[in-house]
Amino acid sequence: MSQLDLECVSAVAAHLDAQSEASLSQAYELGRRALAQGMGILDMMSLHHVVYQQLVQGAPLADQPGYAAAVNSFFRELLSPFEMSFRGYREANEELLRVNRDLKDTYAALEAKQVQLVQAAKMASLGELVAGIAHEVNNPLAFVVSHLGTASATLEKLEVEVGSVVSPSALQLLERARDRIATSGAGAERIRNLVLKLRTFSRLDEGERKLASVSECVASVLTILEHRLQGRVDIETRFGEPDVIECFPSLLNQAIMNLVSNAIDAIEDRGSVTITTGKSGDGYLIVVTDTGHGIPEQVKPRVFEPFFTTKPVGQGTGLGLSISYAIVQTHGGSLELAPRPGGGTVATIALPLVAPTAPGAG
């Protein structure tokens, strides 16, 4: 036995005789010393066993119950410093767990924000590329449209000049030329509309909140995604009032494009996507409804997590919904997904019509 063990046995023996506050105080002091020397609960249990054998079991049978109660009182005081130490450890551990949870949440938020920033940078680069291409296409296009008009006017003058002198076959050639010019003009006009929509989609104003036409945003998105419809997905738009709202136009384009893209992917064979916009109460709704396979119930809690996807490997990054969710939050709104009666999904963006006041403003 150590010197401290011997002191404890002696102090317990003295307590059996005195059973006073002073002897209990001695027990508390011995407990503090034991804790300071690195003794643990197992050491105290072993000491209790030794004391019980020597002082209780060795006493007359009639005295053993009283001695046992006194020994237990002594050891309660002896273990008090251990109990307080454990309580401190437990509180420190709980605080450590709380801090760890906060760090984990912060890390997840930073990771999601990093993903959003990378995606925003990609979209900005894409916007610059699209804007550059649109600008380069627009210049020769204007040249073509101008000359088509000139050629059409020249044919009309030529027809007046020649009158009935030319043969019927020559008149057929003139008519064919007129039709070709008209068809070319319609094609050029379609290219011009496409360029305008590309320029609308590629607005490089992510950091600027401004008034924008929702119908123009949707039209530009549908232009970008038109090649994915492949004649199997019908698009219906139902634009309500007001059409112009205050938003971050390029970011809103991206959010709408992600939702429409997901809706198209959800349709395996033939189906339809309906885009509805308009005021609802004090807010503004943009609703994308599809007739696809819907969202499985078991994955609904995770759909807005970055990198989570139910698509096959190589067909999805798991970023579309999480980025759309963050964009909508940037606007002070909400994004909700719900099942469509009869199958499919209803994605609802709810935006405030009045821009939220920045913190500390006013």
C-alpha positions in Angstrom: 0.0 0.0 0.0 1.1 3.5 -0.7 1.7 6.2 2.0 -1.6 7.8 1.0 -3.4 4.4 1.3 -2.1 4.0 4.8 -3.2 7.5 5.7 -6.7 6.7 4.4 -7.0 3.5 6.4 -5.9 5.4 9.5 -8.3 8.3 8.8 -11.2 5.8 8.4 -10.3 4.2 11.7 -10.3 7.6 13.4 -13.7 8.4 11.7 -15.2 5.2 13.1 -14.4 6.5 16.6 -15.2 10.2 16.1 -17.7 10.2 13.2 -17.5 14.0 13.2 -17.4 16.8 10.6 -13.7 17.1 11.2 -13.1 13.5 10.2 -15.3 13.9 7.1 -13.3 17.0 6.2 -10.2 14.9 6.5 -11.8 12.5 4.0 -12.4 15.3 1.5 -8.8 16.5 1.8 -7.4 13.0 1.3 -9.6 12.7 -1.8 -8.1 15.9 -3.2 -4.6 14.6 -2.6 -5.5 11.2 -4.3 -6.9 13.0 -7.3 -3.8 15.2 -7.5 -1.5 12.2 -7.4 -3.3 10.6 -10.3 -5.2 8.0 -8.5 -8.4 6.8 -10.2 -11.8 5.3 -9.3 -10.3 1.7 -9.5 -7.7 2.7 -6.9 -10.5 4.1 -4.6 -12.5 0.9 -5.1 -9.5 -1.2 -4.2 -8.9 0.9 -1.1 -12.5 0.7 -0.1 -12.2 -3.1 -0.3 -9.1 -3.2 1.9 -10.7 -0.9 4.5 -13.9 -2.9 4.5 -12.0 -6.1 5.1 -9.8 -4.7 7.9 -12.2 -2.4 9.7 -15.7 -3.8 9.1 -15.3 -7.5 8.6 -12.8 -7.6 11.4 -15.2 -5.9 13.9 -17.7 -7.7 16.2 -20.8 -8.8 14.3 -23.0 -6.4 16.2 -20.9 -3.4 15.2 -20.4 -4.2 11.5 -23.6 -2.4 10.2 -22.7 0.8 12.0 -19.1 0.6 10.8 -20.2 -0.2 7.3 -22.4 2.9 7.2 -19.6 5.1 8.6 -17.1 3.7 6.1 -19.5 4.5 3.3 -20.0 8.1 4.6 -16.2 8.5 4.7 -15.8 7.3 1.1 -18.6 9.5 -0.2 -16.6 12.5 1.0 -13.4 10.9 -0.2 -14.8 10.6 -3.7 -16.4 14.1 -3.8 -13.3 15.7 -5.5 -13.5 12.9 -8.1 -17.2 13.6 -8.7 -16.5 17.3 -9.2 -13.7 16.5 -11.5 -15.9 14.2 -13.6 -18.6 16.8 -13.7 -16.1 19.3 -15.1 -14.9 16.8 -17.7 -18.4 16.1 -18.7 -19.2 19.8 -19.1 -16.0 20.3 -21.0 -16.8 17.3 -23.2 -20.3 18.6 -24.0 -18.8 22.0 -24.9 -16.2 20.3 -27.1 -19.0 18.3 -28.8 -20.9 21.5 -29.4 -17.9 23.3 -30.8 -17.2 20.3 -33.0 -20.8 20.4 -34.3 -20.5 24.1 -35.0 -17.2 23.5 -36.8 -18.7 20.7 -38.9 -21.7 22.9 -39.8 -19.4 25.8 -40.7 -17.1 23.6 -42.8 -20.1 22.2 -44.7 -21.4 25.8 -45.3 -17.9 26.9 -46.5 -17.7 23.8 -48.7 -21.1 24.6 -50.2 -20.2 28.2 -50.7 -16.9 27.2 -52.4 -18.8 25.0 -54.8 -21.2 27.9 -55.5 -18.3 30.3 -56.1 -16.6 27.9 -58.5 -19.9 27.4 -60.3 -20.5 31.1 -60.4 -17.0 31.6 -61.9 -17.8 29.0 -64.5 -21.1 30.7 -65.3 -19.3 34.1 -65.6 -16.8 32.6 -68.0 -19.6 31.0 -70.0 -21.4 34.3 -70.0 -18.4 36.1 -71.4 -17.9 33.5 -74.0 -21.6 33.6 -75.1 -21.6 37.4 -75.1 -18.5 37.4 -77.2 -19.9 34.9 -79.7 -23.2 36.8 -79.8 -21.3 40.0 -80.6 -19.3 38.5 -83.3 -22.3 36.8 -84.9 -24.4 40.0 -84.7 -22.0 42.0 -87.0 -22.0 39.8 -90.1 -25.7 39.0 -89.4 -26.6 42.7 -89.7 -24.6 42.7 -93.0 -26.6 39.7 -94.3 -30.0 41.1 -93.3 -29.2 44.4 -94.9 -28.2 42.9 -98.2 -31.1 40.5 -98.2 -33.4 43.6 -98.1 -31.4 45.2 -100.9 -31.6 42.0 -103.0 -35.4 41.8 -102.4 -35.9 45.4 -103.4 -33.7 44.9 -106.5 -35.8 42.0 -107.7 -39.0 44.0 -107.4 -37.5 46.8 -109.5 -36.2 44.3 -112.0 -39.7 42.7 -112.3 -41.2 46.2 -113.0 -38.5 47.0 -115.6 -38.8 43.8 -117.6 -42.6 43.7 -117.4 -44.1 41.2 -119.8 -41.0 41.0 -122.0 -39.5 38.0 -120.2 -40.5 34.4 -120.8 -42.7 32.4 -118.4 -39.6 30.4 -117.4 -37.8 33.6 -116.5 -40.7 34.7 -114.4 -40.6 31.4 -112.5 -36.9 32.0 -111.8 -37.7 35.5 -110.5 -40.4 34.0 -108.2 -38.1 31.3 -107.0 -35.4 33.9 -106.2 -38.0 36.0 -104.3 -39.0 32.9 -102.3 -35.4 32.1 -101.5 -34.7 35.6 -100.3 -37.8 35.6 -98.1 -36.8 32.2 -96.6 -33.3 33.5 -96.0 -34.7 36.6 -94.3 -36.8 34.4 -92.0 -33.7 32.3 -91.1 -31.6 35.5 -90.5 -34.4 36.9 -88.3 -34.4 33.6 -86.3 -30.6 33.9 -85.8 -31.0 37.5 -84.7 -33.6 36.4 -82.1 -31.3 33.6 -80.9 -28.5 36.1 -80.5 -30.7 38.5 -78.5 -31.7 35.6 -76.2 -28.1 34.5 -75.7 -27.1 38.0 -74.8 -30.0 38.1 -72.3 -28.9 34.9 -70.7 -25.2 35.9 -70.5 -25.8 39.2 -68.7 -22.7 39.8 -66.6 -24.4 41.5 -63.7 -24.3 38.9 -60.9 -23.4 41.5 -58.3 -26.1 44.0 -59.3 -29.7 43.8 -58.4 -31.9 45.3 -61.0 -35.3 45.2 -62.8 -35.6 42.3 -65.3 -38.3 40.7 -67.4 -39.1 37.1 -66.1 -40.5 36.1 -69.5 -37.2 37.2 -71.1 -35.3 35.1 -68.6 -37.4 32.1 -69.2 -37.2 32.5 -73.0 -33.4 32.8 -72.9 -33.2 29.6 -70.8 -35.4 27.7 -73.2 -33.2 28.8 -76.0 -30.2 27.4 -74.3 -32.0 24.1 -73.5 -33.9 23.7 -76.8 -31.5 21.0 -78.2 -32.4 18.8 -75.2 -36.1 18.7 -75.9 -35.6 16.5 -79.0 -39.3 16.6 -79.9 -40.2 14.5 -76.9 -40.8 17.2 -74.3 -43.4 19.8 -74.8 -42.9 23.2 -73.1 -45.8 25.3 -72.0 -45.3 28.8 -70.5 -48.0 30.7 -68.5 -46.7 34.2 -67.7 -48.6 36.2 -65.2 -48.3 39.8 -63.9 -46.1 41.5 -63.2 -43.5 40.4 -65.7 -40.8 42.8 -64.5 -39.4 42.1 -61.0 -36.3 43.2 -59.1 -33.7 40.4 -59.0 -30.1 39.4 -59.9 -31.0 38.5 -63.5 -28.1 36.3 -64.4 -28.3 34.3 -61.1 -32.1 33.9 -61.6 -31.4 32.7 -65.2 -29.1 30.0 -63.7 -31.6 28.9 -61.1 -34.5 28.6 -63.6 -32.2 26.8 -66.0 -31.2 24.2 -63.4 -34.9 23.5 -62.5 -36.0 23.2 -66.1 -32.9 21.0 -66.9 -33.8 18.7 -64.0 -37.4 18.6 -65.2 -36.3 17.5 -68.7 -34.0 14.8 -67.2 -36.9 13.5 -65.2 -38.9 12.7 -68.3 -37.7 9.4 -69.7 -40.0 9.0 -72.7 -42.5 11.7 -73.7 -43.9 14.3 -71.4 -44.3 18.0 -70.7 -42.8 20.8 -68.6 -44.9 23.8 -67.6 -43.4 27.1 -66.4 -45.8 29.4 -64.6 -45.0 32.8 -63.2 -46.8 35.6 -61.5 -47.7 37.3 -58.2 -49.1 35.3 -55.3 -50.0 37.3 -52.2 -47.0 39.5 -51.2 -44.6 37.4 -53.2 -43.7 36.3 -56.7 -43.8 32.6 -57.8 -41.9 30.8 -60.6 -43.2 27.3 -60.8 -41.7 24.5 -62.9 -43.9 21.5 -63.2 -42.9 18.3 -65.0 -44.6 14.9 -65.8 -41.5 12.9 -65.0 -40.8 10.1 -62.5 -40.9 12.4 -59.5 -38.6 12.4 -56.4 -38.4 9.2 -54.3 -39.6 9.8 -50.8 -36.5 8.5 -49.2 -34.2 11.0 -50.9 -36.3 14.2 -50.4 -34.4 15.3 -47.3 -31.1 15.3 -49.2 -32.1 16.9 -52.5 -30.5 20.3 -51.7 -27.2 18.8 -50.4 -24.2 19.6 -52.6 -23.0 16.7 -54.7 -26.1 14.5 -53.9 -27.6 13.1 -57.1 -29.8 10.2 -58.1 -28.5 10.3 -61.7 -26.1 7.6 -63.0 -22.4 8.3 -62.7 -21.3 10.8 -65.3 -24.7 12.2 -65.9 -25.0 14.5 -62.9 -22.9 16.6 -60.5 -25.4 17.0 -57.7 -24.9 20.7 -57.8 -28.0 22.0 -59.7 -30.5 22.1 -56.9 -28.1 23.1 -54.2 -26.9 26.1 -56.3 -30.5 27.0 -57.2 -31.4 26.9 -53.5 -28.5 29.2 -52.6 -29.4 31.6 -55.4 -33.0 31.8 -54.2 -31.8 32.4 -50.7 -29.6 35.2 -52.0 -32.9 36.8 -53.3 -34.5 36.4 -49.8 -36.8 33.7 -51.1 -37.5 30.0 -50.8 -37.3 26.9 -53.1 -39.7 24.0 -52.4 -40.2 20.7 -54.2 -43.5 18.8 -54.1 -45.0 15.8 -55.9 -47.3 16.6 -58.8 -50.7 14.9 -58.7 -50.6 12.1 -61.3 -46.8 11.9 -61.2 -43.9 14.3 -61.6 -42.5 17.2 -59.5 -43.6 20.8 -58.8 -40.6 23.1 -58.1 -41.7 26.4 -56.7 -39.4 29.5 -56.4 -41.0 32.1 -54.1 -39.4 35.5 -54.2 -40.3 38.7 -52.3 -41.6 41.4 -54.5 -40.0 44.0 -52.3 -36.2 43.8 -52.1 -35.1 42.8 -48.5 -33.3 45.5 -46.6 -29.6 44.8 -46.1 -28.5 44.3 -42.4 -27.6 47.6 -40.8 -29.3 49.7 -43.5 -31.7 52.4 -42.7 
